[in-house]
């Protein structure tokens, strides 16, 4: 499996606790959580380190501040950093409060996020 099922369950539970309606899609070797048909957050494993990680779509406005949070770094999935997206390593989501912080951030940005063209 290309992602940690326990981490995916934690995301599901937190979204349920926050009363967020979501869908799931296998994508990019991991699992993506969609809110309002828009990519919101994903879970996968870093191919280089083998560590579990979150991919969070937070928007460009919060991007620089988010990079200062523990466990956060530029999302460079394609080799080029994508502004508005960050990867978060385990130290940034191991605690439930930390995971909830990131999920609240992606939920806050979601209404502004553009839908992917089909």
NORNORQUI-V43366 format. One line per field, one symbol per residue. psi: psi as a letter, one per 20 degrees, with the letter a starting at -180 (. if undefined). burial: I if it has 16 or more other ideal C-beta (glycine too) atoms within 10 Angstrom, else O. Layout:
psi = ???
burial = ???
This chain:
psi = pjrohggghggggggghjlpprrqppqkjbpppppkkppgqrpapphghjqqqqppoiqhhigghhiiqpiqrqolhjippopiqqqprhiijhqhhgghghhhghgghghiqqqpp.
burial = OOIIOOIIOIIOOIIOOOOIOIOOOOOOOIIIIIIOOIIIIIIIIOOOOOOIIIIIIIIOOIIOOIOOIOIIOOIOOOOOOIOIIIIIIOOIIOOOOIIIOIIOIIIOIIOOIOOOOO
